[in-house]
Amino acid sequence: MTDSQTPAPPPPDLPSPSFMNPLEKRIQYKFRNSLFLAEALTHPSLGHETQRHHFDNQRLEFLGDAVLQLIFTEHLFDRFPTLPEGHLTKMRSRLVSREGLKVHAVAIGIGEYLMMGRGEESSGGRLRASALADAFEALIGAMFLDSDLETVRRFVLREAEPDIQNLQHEPMHVNPKGRLQELLQALSPRSPVYTVVKQSGPEHQKHFESVVTWNEIELGHGSGASKKDAEVDAAINALNASLWETEANNAGDNSPTTENNRE
């Protein structure tokens, strides 16, 4: 049996499945304090729509982001002792990117458990990359508060192992400008625009800085020894930041809600 076929061993002291809800079964973790899990699954739109005070998952998202950064930083540092800092940074950026976290959120089915406003749900909120990635970060934050770093580390690295293995065999970004344009044109016919904002250095050692914008949003900033290198660097940083999700979210927020259609 190969490594890929070997099922991951369950965490120690895993409670009986009869005492775990479906999401806990999927992540193989039983929350001691169920309020942490409830908070992690509460989308901010729920409070906005009901005009009532609800806790939401934004604070746990903030915590979970920091925990993920620490876990991946330490793991990559130990696993790849010969790689330079810049390469490790790019690997970590891919692992914690919105698209990267969305994959894990979809794998555990977190979208179906999110509590959100009807308007957000009707506009595709359960499938939106930003909502799924944020919820996954919040789940990590909740697990950290409910247990400890080692417990969270085991879960995160178990989920991310296929991605980490792929990082060893794939370039950091294959045609980043083309990939960025492909993602953006799925949302709008407009293409990203690259602009050189600074040029310095002597003729034989030029240094260029470039920004990439789309729909009047600055998506990324890059630099390099040529205009092309600066544009590629800007595209890579834009892919890592995924700021175009802001545009998609705004479009969803402006869509008709159930409340607007009430009789």
N, C-alpha and C positions, 0 to 999 in steps of 0.2 A: 504493500500500500504506500502510495506516495504521500509527501507532506501535504499536498493540496487536498488529498482525499481523507486525511486524518481529521476527524472532528475535534474541535477545540474542547479541552476538558472543562467541565463546569467549575465555576468558582467554588472554593471551599465553603462548607456550611450552607449550601444553597437550600432554601426552604422547599418543602413539598410544593409541586405545581398547583395543588388545590388551594394554596394560600396566596397565590400570585395572580395579579391581573394579567391580561394578554400582553401588554407592553412589557411588563416585568419579566414574563416568560421569554419574550424575544431577546431582551438584553441580558437575561440570566442574572438579574439582580432584584432583590426584594427590598423596597424602601422601608426603613424603620419608621420614618415620619412621612406619611403619605401627603402632607401638605407641601413638602418640597416638590414632589412630583406634580401635584396639581398646579403649583405656581409655574413650573417649567412648561406646562402645557397650555397656559393661558395667554393667548395672543392679545396684544394691546388693543385691538379693535373691539374687543368685547366691552371694555369699559367706555370707550369712545361712543359706541352705538347706544348703550343703555343709559349713558349720562349718569352712571353710578360709579362709586369708587370700587374698583376691583384691583387686586394685585395682578400683575402681569409678569411675563418672563424676561423683561428687559434687564433687570439687575442680575438675575442669574445668568443671562447671556453674557454680560460683562465679566462675571466671575469665570464662567466656563471658557471664554476666549483665553483668559490668562492661564488657566489650568492646561488647556490644549497646547498653548505655546510652550509652556514649561516641559510638558511630557514629550512633545516632538523634538524640542531643542536638545534635551538631555539624551533622548534615544538616538537621534541622528549623530550627535557628537560622539557617543560611544560606539555606534555601529560602523561609522565611516571615519576612522581615525586619520586617514591620509588626505581627506578632502579639505580644500581651503574654505575659509569662512563664507566667501561669496557663493560658492556652490551649495553649501549647507543652507544658507539663507533662502536660496531659490527653491530648494527641495521643501523646506518648511513652509514657504509661501504657498506652494501647490497643495500641501496637505491641509492647510487651514483656510484655503480659499473658499469662497462661497460655493462654487461648483463642487469642490472636493467634499465639503461637509454635507452638501445636499445628497450626494451619493449614499453616505452613511445613514442620513435621515430616511431616505427612501427604503434602504435595505431593512431597517427595523420598523418601517411603516408608521413613523411618528405622525405623519400628516393626518391620518384618520382619527387620531386621538386629540388633536388640537381643539381647544375651545376658543371660538372666535365669533365676531359679529356676523350677522347674516349677509350684510353687504360685502364684507371681505370674502366670505365663503362663496357667494354667488359670482364674484369676479375672479375665481380661481385661486383663492388664497391657500387652499390646502396643497396645491401643486406648485406654488410660487417658490422659486429657489431661495429667496431671501427669508421667507417665513420658515422654510424647512431647515435652512442652515442655522438661523437664529434659535430655533427650537432645539436643535441638536446641541448647540453650545449651552443653552439653558439646562438641558438634561445633564450635561457634564457638570455644570455648576451645582445642580441639585444633588447629584451623586456624591460630589466632593463634600458638601456640607453634611450629607447623611452618613458618610463613611470616612474614608481617608484617601490620601493621594495614591497609595499603592493599589487599592481596589479600583480606582478610576483608571490608573495606568494600565492595569490588566485588560480592562474592557476596551479602552481606546486602542491599544496596540493590537489586540485581537481583531478589532474591526478594520484597522488601517493596514494590516500586514500585506494584503495584496497590492495596495497602492505603494507601499514602501518598496516592495520587490520590483514593481514596475519602474520606479524612479531609478533603479540601478541599471536598467536596460534601455530606457528611453531618454532621448534628449530632453532638456528642460522644457523647451517649446519648439515644436516643429512648425515653421512658417508662422510666427506669432502674428504678423500683420494680416495674413490671410485668415487665420483663425478668429481674430478680433472682428474682422469685417463680416465673416460668416455669422457670428453670434449677433452682431448688431443688426444685420439686415434681416434677421429672423423677427426683429421687433419693428423695424422701420426701413423704408427704401433708402434712407440717407446713408452715405458712407462716412467713415471717420476721416477727419482732416488732420494732417500733420503739419505743424508749423515750427520752423527753427526760431527760437526765441533768444538765443545767445550764441555768439561765435567768438572764440578767443584763441590766443596762442599764436606763435610764429607760423609762417606759411608751411614749414616742414613738420609742424607738430600742432595742427589745428585741434580744437576741442569744440564740439557742437552740443547744444542743449535743445531738445525738441519737446513739444507737448502734443498730445493727440486729443482732439475734441470731437464731440458728436452731440447733435441736438443742443448745442450751447453748453454742454457739460464737459469740463476738463476731466478726462478719464485717466490720464497718466502722464508722467514726466520722465524723460530719459536723456541720457548723455552718451557720447561716444567720440571716437576719433574721426568719424565721417558723418555726413548727414544721414546716410542709410543706417549706420550703427545706432545713432541717436534715436531714429524713428523705431527701429526694432526694439531698443531698450524701453522706449515709451509704451510700445504695444505690449511687451511682457509685463510691465508694471500695471498697465490697464487691465490685463487679463487677471492678474493677481488680486487687484482691488475690486473688480466687477462693479464699478460704480453705475453702470448703465441700469442696474436693478432699481435705482432711484427713480428713473424715468418710468419703468414698468409699474412700480408701486404707485406712483402718482397717477398713472393712467387708471389703475385699479381703484384708487381712492375716489376718482372723479366719476366712476361709473354709477349708474342708477342703483340705489339700494332698495331693499325691501320696504324700508320706511317711506321712501318717496313714492312707492307704488301703492301705499295703503289707500283704501277707499275712504 
